[in-house]
Amino acid sequence: MKVSTRELYLGLMTVTVVLIGFTVVLGRSKLDELKDLQRKQSEYRESIERNKKLLSQKEKWTKKMEKYKGMMLTVPKDKQMNVFVSEKVEKLASSRGLKILKHEMGKERREGIVYELPLECRDWEGTTDALVHFLFDLQDKGVMLDIRYLRVKPKSKTIRKGRFSLYCAYMRDSS
C-alpha cells in the first residue's frame, strides 16, 4: 500500500494538532501556576519596598516611641493585666454613672516591647453625658487606653445602650 503525499500531509497535520491540544491541556495548569507565582512575586516586591520605606524612617519612629515611653504604663512581668484593666474600666464607668453589663477580655498581644490587651464590652447602659465623661476620663488617664469601636443606640429618651472595643497598651518590666 502506497501513501500519497496528500495523506502524508493530513497525517502530519493531525499529529501536530493532537500534540498542540495535549500541550494546551497539560500546560494550562502550569500557566495558571506561573500567573500565580508572578502575582505573588509582585506582592512580595511591594512588601519589600514598604518595609524598606519603614526602615528608612526608623529614627523618626524611635524618637516618637521614646517620647511616649514615659507616659506608657509599665507593669511587672507576672502581673495579670486582664484583671487590672477590667477593674480600672469598671471603676471609671461606675464613677460616671455608666453601667457595663457584659464584657470579656481578649488575648494579650505583643508588638515589639509594647503589649496590647483588648476588652470587648458587649453591653453597656447610661446617659449620653455619662458616656461622654467616661470617654473623656479614658483619654485623660495616664494609661494608654484606646476606643476602636463604639456603637450607641437609644434605649429610652435619656438612656443609651451599646457596645465598644477598648484596647490597653502597656509595657512589661525587663527585669
C-alpha atoms as an extended CHARMM CRD file, in Angstrom:
* protein
*
       175  EXT
         1         1  MET       CA              0.0000000000        0.0000000000        0.0000000000  PROA      1               0.0000000000
         2         2  LYS       CA              1.3320000000        3.2980000000       -1.0890000000  PROA      2               0.0000000000
         3         3  VAL       CA              0.7470000000        6.5080000000        0.9380000000  PROA      3               0.0000000000
         4         4  SER       CA              0.1500000000        9.5840000000       -1.1360000000  PROA      4               0.0000000000
         5         5  THR       CA              1.6630000000       12.9600000000       -0.3900000000  PROA      5               0.0000000000
         6         6  ARG       CA             -1.7520000000       14.3550000000        0.4690000000  PROA      6               0.0000000000
         7         7  GLU       CA             -2.3840000000       11.5950000000        3.0330000000  PROA      7               0.0000000000
         8         8  LEU       CA              1.0970000000       12.1520000000        4.4840000000  PROA      8               0.0000000000
         9         9  TYR       CA              0.4060000000       15.8810000000        4.9620000000  PROA      9               0.0000000000
        10        10  LEU       CA             -3.0150000000       15.1830000000        6.5030000000  PROA      10              0.0000000000
        11        11  GLY       CA             -1.4620000000       12.6510000000        8.9020000000  PROA      11              0.0000000000
        12        12  LEU       CA              1.2990000000       15.0900000000        9.8370000000  PROA      12              0.0000000000
        13        13  MET       CA             -1.2420000000       17.8940000000       10.4390000000  PROA      13              0.0000000000
        14        14  THR       CA             -3.3730000000       15.5620000000       12.5570000000  PROA      14              0.0000000000
        15        15  VAL       CA             -0.3730000000       14.6060000000       14.7100000000  PROA      15              0.0000000000
        16        16  THR       CA              0.5590000000       18.3050000000       15.0460000000  PROA      16              0.0000000000
        17        17  VAL       CA             -2.9680000000       19.2990000000       16.1130000000  PROA      17              0.0000000000
        18        18  VAL       CA             -3.0970000000       16.4500000000       18.6590000000  PROA      18              0.0000000000
        19        19  LEU       CA              0.3150000000       17.4790000000       20.0940000000  PROA      19              0.0000000000
        20        20  ILE       CA             -0.7580000000       21.1140000000       20.3400000000  PROA      20              0.0000000000
        21        21  GLY       CA             -4.0020000000       20.0330000000       22.0360000000  PROA      21              0.0000000000
        22        22  PHE       CA             -2.1060000000       17.9300000000       24.6120000000  PROA      22              0.0000000000
        23        23  THR       CA              0.3100000000       20.7980000000       25.2020000000  PROA      23              0.0000000000
        24        24  VAL       CA             -2.5480000000       23.2370000000       25.8300000000  PROA      24              0.0000000000
        25        25  VAL       CA             -4.4010000000       20.8460000000       28.1340000000  PROA      25              0.0000000000
        26        26  LEU       CA             -1.2970000000       19.8850000000       30.1230000000  PROA      26              0.0000000000
        27        27  GLY       CA              0.2320000000       23.3560000000       30.0510000000  PROA      27              0.0000000000
        28        28  ARG       CA             -2.8690000000       25.2510000000       31.2080000000  PROA      28              0.0000000000
        29        29  SER       CA             -2.3440000000       24.3020000000       34.8730000000  PROA      29              0.0000000000
        30        30  LYS       CA              1.3310000000       25.2730000000       34.5980000000  PROA      30              0.0000000000
        31        31  LEU       CA              0.3100000000       28.5780000000       33.0380000000  PROA      31              0.0000000000
        32        32  ASP       CA             -2.0610000000       29.2510000000       35.9370000000  PROA      32              0.0000000000
        33        33  GLU       CA              0.7490000000       28.3730000000       38.3630000000  PROA      33              0.0000000000
        34        34  LEU       CA              3.0600000000       30.7810000000       36.5370000000  PROA      34              0.0000000000
        35        35  LYS       CA              0.4870000000       33.5970000000       36.7490000000  PROA      35              0.0000000000
        36        36  ASP       CA              0.0040000000       32.8860000000       40.4660000000  PROA      36              0.0000000000
        37        37  LEU       CA              3.7750000000       32.9560000000       41.0290000000  PROA      37              0.0000000000
        38        38  GLN       CA              4.0690000000       36.2530000000       39.1550000000  PROA      38              0.0000000000
        39        39  ARG       CA              1.2620000000       37.7470000000       41.2750000000  PROA      39              0.0000000000
        40        40  LYS       CA              2.9550000000       36.5760000000       44.4920000000  PROA      40              0.0000000000
        41        41  GLN       CA              6.2830000000       37.9060000000       43.2860000000  PROA      41              0.0000000000
        42        42  SER       CA              4.6910000000       41.2980000000       42.6700000000  PROA      42              0.0000000000
        43        43  GLU       CA              3.1210000000       41.2960000000       46.1530000000  PROA      43              0.0000000000
        44        44  TYR       CA              6.4600000000       40.3830000000       47.7470000000  PROA      44              0.0000000000
        45        45  ARG       CA              8.2380000000       43.1670000000       45.8520000000  PROA      45              0.0000000000
        46        46  GLU       CA              5.6400000000       45.6870000000       47.0890000000  PROA      46              0.0000000000
        47        47  SER       CA              6.0300000000       44.3620000000       50.6320000000  PROA      47              0.0000000000
        48        48  ILE       CA              9.8070000000       44.6710000000       50.4320000000  PROA      48              0.0000000000
        49        49  GLU       CA              9.5130000000       48.2530000000       49.1810000000  PROA      49              0.0000000000
        50        50  ARG       CA              7.0960000000       49.1310000000       52.0210000000  PROA      50              0.0000000000
        51        51  ASN       CA              9.4340000000       47.5680000000       54.5720000000  PROA      51              0.0000000000
        52        52  LYS       CA             12.4470000000       49.4200000000       53.1480000000  PROA      52              0.0000000000
        53        53  LYS       CA             10.4930000000       52.6730000000       53.4080000000  PROA      53              0.0000000000
        54        54  LEU       CA              9.6010000000       51.9100000000       57.0420000000  PROA      54              0.0000000000
        55        55  LEU       CA             13.2020000000       51.0050000000       57.8480000000  PROA      55              0.0000000000
        56        56  SER       CA             14.3750000000       54.3080000000       56.4120000000  PROA      56              0.0000000000
        57        57  GLN       CA             12.0380000000       56.0340000000       58.9040000000  PROA      57              0.0000000000
        58        58  LYS       CA             13.2770000000       54.0130000000       61.8930000000  PROA      58              0.0000000000
        59        59  GLU       CA             14.9190000000       57.0150000000       63.5830000000  PROA      59              0.0000000000
        60        60  LYS       CA             11.7040000000       59.0400000000       63.3650000000  PROA      60              0.0000000000
        61        61  TRP       CA              9.6200000000       56.2490000000       64.9460000000  PROA      61              0.0000000000
        62        62  THR       CA             12.2560000000       55.5590000000       67.6040000000  PROA      62              0.0000000000
        63        63  LYS       CA             12.1100000000       59.2170000000       68.6710000000  PROA      63              0.0000000000
        64        64  LYS       CA              8.3120000000       59.0860000000       68.8440000000  PROA      64              0.0000000000
        65        65  MET       CA              8.4840000000       55.8910000000       70.8980000000  PROA      65              0.0000000000
        66        66  GLU       CA             10.9200000000       57.4740000000       73.3450000000  PROA      66              0.0000000000
        67        67  LYS       CA              8.5720000000       60.4530000000       73.6650000000  PROA      67              0.0000000000
        68        68  TYR       CA              5.5990000000       58.2530000000       74.6030000000  PROA      68              0.0000000000
        69        69  LYS       CA              7.5620000000       55.6560000000       76.5760000000  PROA      69              0.0000000000
        70        70  GLY       CA              7.4450000000       57.7350000000       79.7590000000  PROA      70              0.0000000000
        71        71  MET       CA              3.6730000000       58.1010000000       79.5090000000  PROA      71              0.0000000000
        72        72  MET       CA              3.0510000000       54.3940000000       78.9790000000  PROA      72              0.0000000000
        73        73  LEU       CA              2.1660000000       52.1540000000       81.8760000000  PROA      73              0.0000000000
        74        74  THR       CA              4.9380000000       49.7040000000       82.8510000000  PROA      74              0.0000000000
        75        75  VAL       CA              3.9080000000       46.6000000000       84.7840000000  PROA      75              0.0000000000
        76        76  PRO       CA              5.7930000000       43.6270000000       86.2870000000  PROA      76              0.0000000000
        77        77  LYS       CA              6.2200000000       40.5670000000       84.0600000000  PROA      77              0.0000000000
        78        78  ASP       CA              3.9750000000       38.3570000000       86.1830000000  PROA      78              0.0000000000
        79        79  LYS       CA              1.0790000000       40.8190000000       86.6800000000  PROA      79              0.0000000000
        80        80  GLN       CA             -2.2860000000       39.7400000000       85.2680000000  PROA      80              0.0000000000
        81        81  MET       CA             -3.3350000000       42.7370000000       83.2040000000  PROA      81              0.0000000000
        82        82  ASN       CA             -6.8250000000       41.4730000000       82.3400000000  PROA      82              0.0000000000
        83        83  VAL       CA             -7.9540000000       41.8980000000       85.9780000000  PROA      83              0.0000000000
        84        84  PHE       CA             -6.2630000000       45.3030000000       86.2810000000  PROA      84              0.0000000000
        85        85  VAL       CA             -7.7600000000       46.7030000000       83.0640000000  PROA      85              0.0000000000
        86        86  SER       CA            -11.2020000000       45.2640000000       83.8000000000  PROA      86              0.0000000000
        87        87  GLU       CA            -11.2680000000       46.8050000000       87.3080000000  PROA      87              0.0000000000
        88        88  LYS       CA             -9.9800000000       50.1610000000       86.0570000000  PROA      88              0.0000000000
        89        89  VAL       CA            -12.5750000000       50.4120000000       83.2810000000  PROA      89              0.0000000000
        90        90  GLU       CA            -15.4320000000       49.3100000000       85.5530000000  PROA      90              0.0000000000
        91        91  LYS       CA            -14.3630000000       51.7990000000       88.2300000000  PROA      91              0.0000000000
        92        92  LEU       CA            -14.1860000000       54.6490000000       85.6850000000  PROA      92              0.0000000000
        93        93  ALA       CA            -17.5530000000       53.7040000000       84.2230000000  PROA      93              0.0000000000
        94        94  SER       CA            -19.3450000000       53.4290000000       87.5660000000  PROA      94              0.0000000000
        95        95  SER       CA            -17.8550000000       56.7270000000       88.7790000000  PROA      95              0.0000000000
        96        96  ARG       CA            -19.5180000000       58.4180000000       85.7990000000  PROA      96              0.0000000000
        97        97  GLY       CA            -22.8180000000       56.5170000000       86.0320000000  PROA      97              0.0000000000
        98        98  LEU       CA            -22.2120000000       54.2090000000       83.0900000000  PROA      98              0.0000000000
        99        99  LYS       CA            -23.1780000000       50.5590000000       83.6670000000  PROA      99              0.0000000000
       100       100  ILE       CA            -21.0770000000       47.8960000000       81.9770000000  PROA      100             0.0000000000
       101       101  LEU       CA            -23.4060000000       44.9060000000       81.8880000000  PROA      101             0.0000000000
       102       102  LYS       CA            -21.3350000000       42.3930000000       79.9200000000  PROA      102             0.0000000000
       103       103  HSD       CA            -17.6960000000       42.3520000000       78.8770000000  PROA      103             0.0000000000
       104       104  GLU       CA            -14.9260000000       39.9150000000       78.0050000000  PROA      104             0.0000000000
       105       105  MET       CA            -11.1640000000       40.2010000000       77.8150000000  PROA      105             0.0000000000
       106       106  GLY       CA             -9.2230000000       39.2330000000       74.7150000000  PROA      106             0.0000000000
       107       107  LYS       CA             -5.7470000000       37.7160000000       74.4780000000  PROA      107             0.0000000000
       108       108  GLU       CA             -2.6920000000       39.8040000000       75.2270000000  PROA      108             0.0000000000
       109       109  ARG       CA             -0.7420000000       40.5770000000       72.0460000000  PROA      109             0.0000000000
       110       110  ARG       CA              2.8750000000       41.6940000000       71.8290000000  PROA      110             0.0000000000
       111       111  GLU       CA              4.2040000000       44.1770000000       69.2870000000  PROA      111             0.0000000000
       112       112  GLY       CA              7.9100000000       44.6930000000       69.9520000000  PROA      112             0.0000000000
       113       113  ILE       CA              8.2320000000       45.9850000000       73.5230000000  PROA      113             0.0000000000
       114       114  VAL       CA              4.5990000000       47.0960000000       73.7150000000  PROA      114             0.0000000000
       115       115  TYR       CA              1.7800000000       44.7810000000       74.7990000000  PROA      115             0.0000000000
       116       116  GLU       CA             -1.8470000000       45.2830000000       73.8620000000  PROA      116             0.0000000000
       117       117  LEU       CA             -4.8820000000       43.8470000000       75.6320000000  PROA      117             0.0000000000
       118       118  PRO       CA             -8.3970000000       44.1530000000       74.1360000000  PROA      118             0.0000000000
       119       119  LEU       CA            -11.5520000000       44.4780000000       76.2300000000  PROA      119             0.0000000000
       120       120  GLU       CA            -14.7960000000       43.8420000000       74.3660000000  PROA      120             0.0000000000
       121       121  CYS       CA            -17.7160000000       45.4780000000       76.1570000000  PROA      121             0.0000000000
       122       122  ARG       CA            -20.7150000000       43.6490000000       74.7310000000  PROA      122             0.0000000000
       123       123  ASP       CA            -23.3580000000       45.6350000000       76.5930000000  PROA      123             0.0000000000
       124       124  TRP       CA            -23.3770000000       48.9840000000       78.4010000000  PROA      124             0.0000000000
       125       125  GLU       CA            -26.0910000000       51.4070000000       79.5230000000  PROA      125             0.0000000000
       126       126  GLY       CA            -26.1280000000       55.0350000000       80.5860000000  PROA      126             0.0000000000
       127       127  THR       CA            -26.8730000000       58.6080000000       79.6280000000  PROA      127             0.0000000000
       128       128  THR       CA            -25.0870000000       60.4270000000       76.8500000000  PROA      128             0.0000000000
       129       129  ASP       CA            -23.4950000000       62.6800000000       79.4740000000  PROA      129             0.0000000000
       130       130  ALA       CA            -22.1720000000       59.6500000000       81.3940000000  PROA      130             0.0000000000
       131       131  LEU       CA            -20.7360000000       58.1760000000       78.1810000000  PROA      131             0.0000000000
       132       132  VAL       CA            -19.0020000000       61.4190000000       77.1960000000  PROA      132             0.0000000000
       133       133  HSD       CA            -17.4710000000       61.8340000000       80.6580000000  PROA      133             0.0000000000
       134       134  PHE       CA            -16.3730000000       58.1780000000       80.6750000000  PROA      134             0.0000000000
       135       135  LEU       CA            -14.6920000000       58.5580000000       77.2590000000  PROA      135             0.0000000000
       136       136  PHE       CA            -13.0320000000       61.7840000000       78.3840000000  PROA      136             0.0000000000
       137       137  ASP       CA            -11.7250000000       60.0620000000       81.5370000000  PROA      137             0.0000000000
       138       138  LEU       CA            -10.3150000000       57.2310000000       79.4180000000  PROA      138             0.0000000000
       139       139  GLN       CA             -8.4610000000       59.7480000000       77.2560000000  PROA      139             0.0000000000
       140       140  ASP       CA             -7.2870000000       61.7550000000       80.2620000000  PROA      140             0.0000000000
       141       141  LYS       CA             -5.7590000000       58.8660000000       82.2420000000  PROA      141             0.0000000000
       142       142  GLY       CA             -2.0470000000       58.0380000000       82.1150000000  PROA      142             0.0000000000
       143       143  VAL       CA             -2.8160000000       54.5030000000       80.9930000000  PROA      143             0.0000000000
       144       144  MET       CA             -2.8020000000       54.1160000000       77.2280000000  PROA      144             0.0000000000
       145       145  LEU       CA             -6.4590000000       53.2570000000       76.5560000000  PROA      145             0.0000000000
       146       146  ASP       CA             -7.9490000000       53.4820000000       73.0900000000  PROA      146             0.0000000000
       147       147  ILE       CA            -11.5610000000       53.0310000000       71.9620000000  PROA      147             0.0000000000
       148       148  ARG       CA            -11.5220000000       51.4780000000       68.4680000000  PROA      148             0.0000000000
       149       149  TYR       CA            -15.1880000000       50.6720000000       68.0870000000  PROA      149             0.0000000000
       150       150  LEU       CA            -18.1860000000       52.3830000000       69.6420000000  PROA      150             0.0000000000
       151       151  ARG       CA            -21.8560000000       51.7590000000       68.9680000000  PROA      151             0.0000000000
       152       152  VAL       CA            -24.5610000000       53.8220000000       70.6540000000  PROA      152             0.0000000000
       153       153  LYS       CA            -28.2990000000       53.1150000000       70.4050000000  PROA      153             0.0000000000
       154       154  PRO       CA            -31.2080000000       54.7810000000       72.1890000000  PROA      154             0.0000000000
       155       155  LYS       CA            -32.9610000000       52.6810000000       74.8180000000  PROA      155             0.0000000000
       156       156  SER       CA            -35.2970000000       55.3960000000       76.0370000000  PROA      156             0.0000000000
       157       157  LYS       CA            -35.4190000000       59.2000000000       75.8110000000  PROA      157             0.0000000000
       158       158  THR       CA            -32.4200000000       59.6590000000       78.1170000000  PROA      158             0.0000000000
       159       159  ILE       CA            -30.7870000000       56.2510000000       78.3880000000  PROA      159             0.0000000000
       160       160  ARG       CA            -28.4320000000       54.9550000000       75.7090000000  PROA      160             0.0000000000
       161       161  LYS       CA            -27.0080000000       51.4870000000       75.2720000000  PROA      161             0.0000000000
       162       162  GLY       CA            -24.4350000000       49.8900000000       73.0290000000  PROA      162             0.0000000000
       163       163  ARG       CA            -21.0380000000       48.2730000000       72.8410000000  PROA      163             0.0000000000
       164       164  PHE       CA            -17.3990000000       49.2470000000       72.4550000000  PROA      164             0.0000000000
       165       165  SER       CA            -13.9360000000       47.7770000000       71.9350000000  PROA      165             0.0000000000
       166       166  LEU       CA            -11.2470000000       49.1580000000       74.2090000000  PROA      166             0.0000000000
       167       167  TYR       CA             -7.5350000000       48.4270000000       73.8270000000  PROA      167             0.0000000000
       168       168  CYS       CA             -4.9830000000       48.9550000000       76.5770000000  PROA      168             0.0000000000
       169       169  ALA       CA             -1.3270000000       49.4250000000       75.6360000000  PROA      169             0.0000000000
       170       170  TYR       CA              1.4250000000       48.8880000000       78.2050000000  PROA      170             0.0000000000
       171       171  MET       CA              4.9620000000       47.6170000000       78.6480000000  PROA      171             0.0000000000
       172       172  ARG       CA              6.3600000000       44.8850000000       80.8730000000  PROA      172             0.0000000000
       173       173  ASP       CA              9.4060000000       45.3110000000       83.1290000000  PROA      173             0.0000000000
       174       174  SER       CA             12.5020000000       43.8110000000       81.5700000000  PROA      174             0.0000000000
       175       175  SER       CA             13.7470000000       42.5460000000       84.9400000000  PROA      175             0.0000000000
